Amino acid sequence: MYLRKMLFILLTFVSAVSLAACSDDENTTAATPTAKANVKVVHASQDAPGVDLLVDNTVAGTNLTFPNNTGYLQVNAGTRNVKVNVSGTSTTVIQANLNLMENKFYSVFAVNQASAIEPLVLEDNLTNPASGKAHVRFIHLSPNAPTVNITLTDGTIVFGNVAFKGSVDFTPLDAGTYNLQVRDAATNSTVVLEHS
């Protein structure tokens, strides 16, 4: 049984937002705004302690614990140095230089066991779903769990053959309530029952 293992199912509903721009007839020179990207950090290492997040050596979040996340943080686009430190210390457990594109959204997962913690960086496609649809992404973040299938209770495979650190892009599904099972891809035995 893998009841203590962590498998994430992310369900994202995205709604359209209208923006209106105002024009200014005055000839004034405004400073060019700095290009921004959006980054969310997720503590996904079950046995790791709380951590602090630093972007270019500036603290961006403190005492993030499993399985919480920072929400999206706006950071300057371009190459950013991201560090994850043991909370309240200068001990860096993850360090990565991330190339972040303007107006893009990213999730950085701190994954694996504490002794081998590492970053998993994914770009988040937050495109609006079609009417009556929801966008769903599955990410396998349990280091000791087998390769899995995500199925309906009747065995129909929704996402198939996903190994540790593997992910499935945001996928349109009919909006509604699903009872999903996580099954060992090799044996078809049920590992976890998840409601979404």
C-alpha positions as CSV (number, residue, x, y, z in Angstrom):
1,M,0.0,0.0,0.0
2,Y,1.2,3.5,-0.8
3,L,-1.2,5.4,1.4
4,R,1.6,7.6,2.7
5,K,2.7,8.6,-0.8
6,M,1.9,11.8,-2.4
7,L,0.3,12.1,-5.8
8,F,-0.9,15.5,-7.0
9,I,-3.9,16.1,-9.1
10,L,-4.2,19.8,-10.0
11,L,-7.6,21.1,-11.1
12,T,-7.5,24.6,-12.6
13,F,-10.4,26.7,-13.6
14,V,-9.4,29.7,-15.5
15,S,-11.8,32.5,-16.3
16,A,-11.4,35.3,-18.8
17,V,-10.5,38.7,-17.5
18,S,-11.1,41.9,-19.5
19,L,-8.6,44.7,-19.3
20,A,-9.3,48.2,-20.4
21,A,-6.5,50.7,-21.3
22,C,-6.7,54.4,-20.9
23,S,-4.9,56.8,-23.2
24,D,-3.2,60.0,-22.0
25,D,-2.9,62.9,-24.4
26,E,-0.1,64.5,-22.4
27,N,3.4,64.1,-23.7
28,T,4.9,62.6,-20.6
29,T,7.7,60.1,-20.4
30,A,6.9,57.1,-18.2
31,A,9.4,54.6,-17.0
32,T,9.3,51.3,-18.9
33,P,7.8,48.7,-16.5
34,T,10.1,45.7,-15.7
35,A,9.0,42.6,-17.5
36,K,7.5,40.1,-15.0
37,A,7.0,36.3,-14.8
38,N,4.9,34.4,-12.3
39,V,6.4,31.6,-10.2
40,K,4.8,29.3,-7.6
41,V,6.9,27.1,-5.4
42,V,5.4,23.9,-4.0
43,H,6.9,22.0,-1.0
44,A,6.4,18.4,-2.2
45,S,9.1,16.5,-0.2
46,Q,7.2,14.7,2.6
47,D,10.2,14.2,4.9
48,A,11.9,17.6,4.3
49,P,11.7,20.4,6.9
50,G,10.1,23.8,6.3
51,V,12.0,25.9,3.8
52,D,12.6,29.6,2.9
53,L,12.6,30.7,-0.7
54,L,15.1,33.2,-2.1
55,V,15.0,34.8,-5.5
56,D,18.3,36.5,-6.5
57,N,19.2,36.2,-2.8
58,T,16.2,38.2,-1.7
59,V,13.7,36.4,0.6
60,A,10.5,35.7,-1.2
61,G,8.8,33.4,1.3
62,T,9.5,31.8,4.6
63,N,8.8,28.5,6.5
64,L,7.0,26.8,3.6
65,T,6.1,23.3,4.8
66,F,4.8,20.1,3.1
67,P,2.5,20.1,1.1
68,N,1.9,23.9,0.9
69,N,2.8,26.3,-1.8
70,T,3.5,30.0,-2.1
71,G,0.9,30.9,-4.7
72,Y,2.1,32.8,-7.7
73,L,4.8,35.3,-7.0
74,Q,5.7,38.0,-9.5
75,V,9.4,38.1,-10.2
76,N,11.5,39.8,-12.9
77,A,11.6,37.9,-16.1
78,G,15.0,36.6,-17.4
79,T,17.5,34.4,-15.7
80,R,16.7,34.3,-12.0
81,N,18.7,32.4,-9.3
82,V,16.3,30.6,-7.0
83,K,17.4,29.0,-3.7
84,V,15.5,26.9,-1.2
85,N,17.0,27.0,2.2
86,V,16.2,25.1,5.4
87,S,13.9,27.5,7.2
88,G,15.7,30.1,9.3
89,T,19.2,29.0,8.1
90,S,21.6,29.7,5.3
91,T,21.7,26.0,4.4
92,T,20.7,25.7,0.7
93,V,19.1,22.5,-0.3
94,I,18.1,23.5,-3.8
95,Q,19.7,26.0,-6.1
96,A,18.7,26.6,-9.7
97,N,19.1,29.3,-12.4
98,L,15.7,29.6,-14.1
99,N,15.1,31.3,-17.4
100,L,11.7,32.9,-16.9
101,M,9.8,34.3,-19.8
102,E,7.7,37.5,-19.6
103,N,4.0,36.9,-18.6
104,K,4.5,33.2,-18.3
105,F,3.5,31.1,-15.3
106,Y,5.7,28.4,-13.7
107,S,5.5,25.9,-10.9
108,V,8.7,24.8,-9.1
109,F,8.2,21.6,-7.1
110,A,10.7,20.7,-4.4
111,V,10.6,16.9,-4.9
112,N,12.1,13.6,-3.8
113,Q,13.2,12.5,-0.3
114,A,15.0,15.1,1.8
115,S,18.3,13.5,1.3
116,A,18.0,13.8,-2.5
117,I,15.7,16.9,-2.8
118,E,15.7,18.5,-6.2
119,P,13.6,21.0,-8.2
120,L,11.0,20.0,-10.8
121,V,10.1,23.0,-13.0
122,L,7.0,23.0,-15.1
123,E,5.5,25.8,-17.2
124,D,1.8,26.3,-16.4
125,N,-0.5,26.8,-19.4
126,L,-3.4,28.7,-17.9
127,T,-5.3,29.2,-21.2
128,N,-9.0,29.5,-20.6
129,P,-10.9,26.2,-21.0
130,A,-13.7,25.9,-23.5
131,S,-17.3,26.3,-22.1
132,G,-18.2,23.3,-20.0
133,K,-14.7,22.1,-19.7
134,A,-12.0,22.1,-17.0
135,H,-8.3,21.8,-17.5
136,V,-6.7,19.1,-15.4
137,R,-3.0,18.2,-14.9
138,F,-1.5,15.2,-13.2
139,I,2.0,15.2,-11.7
140,H,3.6,12.2,-10.1
141,L,5.6,13.4,-7.1
142,S,5.9,10.3,-4.9
143,P,9.5,8.9,-5.1
144,N,8.7,5.4,-3.8
145,A,5.5,4.8,-5.7
146,P,5.4,2.9,-9.0
147,T,4.5,4.2,-12.5
148,V,0.8,4.8,-12.3
149,N,-2.4,5.2,-14.3
150,I,-5.1,7.6,-13.2
151,T,-8.4,5.9,-13.9
152,L,-12.1,6.3,-13.3
153,T,-13.6,3.7,-10.9
154,D,-14.6,1.5,-13.8
155,G,-10.9,1.3,-14.9
156,T,-11.1,3.8,-17.8
157,I,-7.7,5.4,-18.0
158,V,-7.7,9.2,-17.8
159,F,-3.9,9.7,-17.7
160,G,-1.7,6.7,-18.4
161,N,1.7,5.4,-17.5
162,V,3.1,8.3,-15.5
163,A,6.4,7.7,-13.6
164,F,7.9,9.6,-10.7
165,K,8.6,13.3,-11.8
166,G,6.4,12.6,-14.9
167,S,3.5,14.9,-15.7
168,V,0.6,15.3,-18.0
169,D,-0.1,18.6,-19.7
170,F,-3.2,20.5,-18.7
171,T,-6.0,18.4,-20.4
172,P,-9.6,19.4,-21.1
173,L,-12.2,17.3,-19.3
174,D,-15.9,17.8,-19.0
175,A,-16.6,19.9,-15.9
176,G,-18.1,17.8,-13.1
177,T,-17.2,15.6,-10.2
178,Y,-15.0,12.5,-10.7
179,N,-14.0,9.6,-8.5
180,L,-10.5,8.9,-9.6
181,Q,-8.2,6.0,-8.7
182,V,-4.4,5.8,-8.8
183,R,-3.4,2.4,-10.1
184,D,-0.1,0.6,-10.4
185,A,0.5,0.7,-14.2
186,A,2.1,-2.8,-14.1
187,T,-0.3,-4.7,-11.9
188,N,-3.5,-2.5,-12.3
189,S,-3.9,-2.7,-8.5
190,T,-5.4,0.4,-6.8
191,V,-2.8,2.5,-4.9
192,V,-4.9,5.5,-3.9
193,L,-8.5,6.6,-4.3
194,E,-8.7,10.3,-4.9
195,H,-11.8,12.5,-5.1
196,S,-11.7,15.5,-7.4
